[in-house]
Amino acid sequence: MDTSVLARTRGSAPLALAAGGGVLAGIAAKAADESPWRWAADAGTYPAAWVLVVAVIGWAAPSPGVAALRSAAFFAAMTLGYYGWAAAVLGFGWQPDLVAIWLLLSATAVAATGAVVHWATRRAGWLPGALLGVPAGLVLGSGAVRQTWLRWNDPALAALVPARPVQTIAELVTVVALVAVLPVHRSTRLWALLWVLPATWLAPRVLDLLHQLV
């Protein structure tokens, strides 16, 4: 076999794997949404799991461009799997507007996230640390970890804010991966940890602002 053909075949295999994994993830996410288990629905609804998957895809890629392509392929395939399963199997009907929005995000924000993670995990300094620590802080300050913290500090909220232990663990795993596991350089880990704190404080305020605007 021609070596160039063999190289292209090997190069396309991870992309096909990302797309195939995305389809399966989308189907699983929709099934989780419809399941009676709240922890499963949380895993599909909260962003931590998807942030972690895209981060790992970007980190494992051989270059920023490939990281962007694989991340976008995964998320686009996941979108099609999610809404395709809802329409074809569950009878919810096709939602072209939502599909278009998520496909646009796949080609822009998700692709950029994969490329940024690839670049930042291999560089040292405050900027790579910020690019990893800020999203980690946003995850930490906008989901189940924040709800758990509020429950601990105000027992009156225990009856109003449900406990989400599985999602809390998923968010903590995502934060640890972004801040401590994926970065190569110690200085990047330290800077990422420093950036987590202000981002965690800022996250709920950004959400409140978005809720006011939307």
C-alpha positions as CSV (number, residue, x, y, z in Angstrom):
1,M,0.0,0.0,0.0
2,D,1.1,3.5,-0.8
3,T,2.7,5.1,2.4
4,S,0.7,8.3,1.8
5,V,-2.5,6.4,1.7
6,L,-1.6,4.5,4.8
7,A,-0.7,7.8,6.6
8,R,-4.1,9.3,5.6
9,T,-5.9,6.2,6.8
10,R,-4.2,6.3,10.1
11,G,-4.8,10.0,10.5
12,S,-8.5,9.6,9.7
13,A,-9.1,6.8,12.2
14,P,-9.0,9.0,15.4
15,L,-11.4,11.5,13.7
16,A,-13.8,8.7,12.8
17,L,-13.5,7.5,16.4
18,A,-14.3,11.0,17.8
19,A,-17.3,11.2,15.5
20,G,-18.5,7.7,16.4
21,G,-18.0,8.4,20.1
22,G,-19.9,11.6,19.7
23,V,-22.9,9.8,18.3
24,L,-22.9,7.3,21.1
25,A,-22.5,10.1,23.7
26,G,-25.4,12.0,22.2
27,I,-27.7,8.9,22.3
28,A,-26.6,8.2,25.9
29,A,-27.2,11.8,26.9
30,K,-30.7,11.8,25.5
31,A,-31.4,8.4,27.2
32,A,-30.1,9.8,30.4
33,D,-32.4,12.8,30.1
34,E,-35.4,10.5,29.9
35,S,-34.3,8.1,32.6
36,P,-35.8,8.1,36.1
37,W,-32.3,8.6,37.6
38,R,-31.6,12.3,38.3
39,W,-27.9,11.8,38.5
40,A,-27.9,10.5,34.9
41,A,-29.9,13.4,33.7
42,D,-27.5,15.8,35.5
43,A,-24.5,14.2,33.8
44,G,-26.0,14.9,30.4
45,T,-27.3,18.4,31.3
46,Y,-24.5,20.0,33.2
47,P,-21.5,20.9,31.1
48,A,-18.7,19.3,33.3
49,A,-18.7,16.0,31.5
50,W,-18.6,17.6,28.0
51,V,-15.9,20.0,29.1
52,L,-13.8,17.1,30.3
53,V,-14.3,15.1,27.1
54,V,-13.4,18.0,24.8
55,A,-10.4,18.8,27.0
56,V,-9.1,15.3,26.8
57,I,-9.6,15.2,23.0
58,G,-7.7,18.4,22.6
59,W,-4.9,17.3,24.9
60,A,-4.5,14.0,23.1
61,A,-4.4,15.5,19.6
62,P,-1.0,15.9,17.8
63,S,-1.6,19.6,17.0
64,P,-4.0,22.5,17.7
65,G,-5.6,22.2,14.3
66,V,-6.3,18.5,14.7
67,A,-7.5,19.1,18.3
68,A,-10.0,21.7,16.9
69,L,-11.1,19.3,14.2
70,R,-11.6,16.3,16.4
71,S,-13.4,18.3,19.1
72,A,-15.8,19.8,16.6
73,A,-16.4,16.4,15.0
74,F,-17.2,14.9,18.4
75,F,-19.6,17.6,19.5
76,A,-21.3,17.9,16.1
77,A,-21.8,14.1,16.0
78,M,-23.1,14.2,19.6
79,T,-25.6,16.9,18.6
80,L,-26.9,14.8,15.7
81,G,-27.0,11.7,17.9
82,Y,-28.9,13.5,20.7
83,Y,-31.6,15.1,18.5
84,G,-31.7,12.2,16.0
85,W,-32.4,9.7,18.8
86,A,-35.0,12.1,20.2
87,A,-36.8,12.4,16.8
88,A,-36.4,8.9,15.4
89,V,-36.8,6.7,18.5
90,L,-38.5,8.8,21.1
91,G,-40.9,10.7,18.7
92,F,-40.1,14.2,20.0
93,G,-39.8,15.6,16.5
94,W,-36.8,17.2,14.8
95,Q,-35.6,20.6,16.2
96,P,-33.6,22.2,13.4
97,D,-33.1,25.6,15.2
98,L,-31.5,23.9,18.2
99,V,-29.5,21.6,16.0
100,A,-28.2,24.5,14.0
101,I,-27.2,26.4,17.1
102,W,-25.3,23.4,18.5
103,L,-23.6,22.7,15.2
104,L,-22.5,26.3,15.0
105,L,-21.1,26.1,18.6
106,S,-19.3,22.8,17.6
107,A,-17.5,24.6,14.8
108,T,-16.6,27.6,16.8
109,A,-16.5,27.5,20.6
110,V,-15.9,23.8,20.9
111,A,-13.3,23.7,18.3
112,A,-11.5,26.6,19.9
113,T,-11.7,24.9,23.3
114,G,-10.0,21.8,21.9
115,A,-7.2,23.8,20.3
116,V,-6.7,26.0,23.3
117,V,-6.4,23.1,25.7
118,H,-3.9,21.4,23.4
119,W,-1.8,24.6,23.3
120,A,-2.2,25.5,27.0
121,T,-1.4,22.1,28.4
122,R,2.0,22.2,26.7
123,R,3.1,25.7,27.6
124,A,4.3,27.3,30.8
125,G,3.3,30.6,32.3
126,W,0.3,32.7,33.4
127,L,-1.6,32.7,30.1
128,P,-1.8,28.9,29.7
129,G,-2.7,28.8,33.4
130,A,-5.5,31.3,32.8
131,L,-6.8,29.4,29.8
132,L,-7.1,26.3,31.9
133,G,-8.0,27.8,35.3
134,V,-10.8,30.1,34.1
135,P,-13.0,27.3,32.6
136,A,-12.2,25.1,35.6
137,G,-13.4,27.9,37.9
138,L,-16.6,28.4,35.7
139,V,-17.4,24.7,36.1
140,L,-16.7,24.9,39.8
141,G,-18.8,28.0,40.5
142,S,-21.9,27.3,38.3
143,G,-23.0,23.8,39.0
144,A,-23.5,21.1,41.6
145,V,-20.3,21.9,43.6
146,R,-21.7,25.4,44.2
147,Q,-25.1,24.0,45.2
148,T,-23.4,21.6,47.7
149,W,-21.4,24.5,49.1
150,L,-24.6,26.5,49.6
151,R,-26.4,23.6,51.3
152,W,-23.5,23.2,53.7
153,N,-23.4,26.9,54.6
154,D,-27.2,27.4,54.9
155,P,-29.1,24.4,56.2
156,A,-32.4,26.1,55.2
157,L,-31.5,25.6,51.6
158,A,-31.2,21.8,52.1
159,A,-34.9,21.5,51.4
160,L,-34.8,23.8,48.4
161,V,-31.6,22.8,46.7
162,P,-31.4,19.1,45.9
163,A,-28.2,17.2,46.6
164,R,-26.3,16.1,43.5
165,P,-23.3,14.0,44.7
166,V,-22.6,12.3,41.4
167,Q,-22.5,15.5,39.4
168,T,-20.4,17.1,42.2
169,I,-17.8,14.4,41.8
170,A,-17.9,14.8,38.0
171,E,-17.3,18.6,38.3
172,L,-14.4,18.0,40.8
173,V,-12.8,15.5,38.4
174,T,-13.1,17.9,35.5
175,V,-11.4,20.7,37.6
176,V,-8.6,18.5,38.8
177,A,-8.0,17.3,35.2
178,L,-7.8,20.8,33.8
179,V,-5.7,22.3,36.6
180,A,-3.5,19.4,37.8
181,V,-3.5,16.4,35.4
182,L,-3.4,17.7,31.8
183,P,-0.8,20.6,32.1
184,V,2.8,19.5,31.6
185,H,4.5,22.3,33.4
186,R,4.4,23.0,37.2
187,S,4.1,26.7,36.7
188,T,1.0,26.3,34.5
189,R,-0.6,24.2,37.2
190,L,0.1,26.9,39.8
191,W,-1.2,29.7,37.6
192,A,-4.3,27.6,36.8
193,L,-5.0,27.1,40.5
194,L,-4.7,30.8,41.1
195,W,-7.1,31.6,38.2
196,V,-9.7,29.1,39.5
197,L,-10.4,31.2,42.5
198,P,-11.6,34.5,40.8
199,A,-13.4,32.5,38.1
200,T,-15.3,30.5,40.7
201,W,-16.4,33.7,42.3
202,L,-17.4,35.3,39.0
203,A,-19.3,32.3,37.6
204,P,-22.6,32.7,39.4
205,R,-22.6,36.4,38.7
206,V,-22.1,35.8,35.0
207,L,-25.0,33.3,35.1
208,D,-27.3,35.8,36.8
209,L,-26.4,38.4,34.2
210,L,-27.2,35.9,31.4
211,H,-30.5,35.0,33.0
212,Q,-31.4,38.7,33.1
213,L,-30.5,39.2,29.4
214,V,-32.2,36.1,28.1
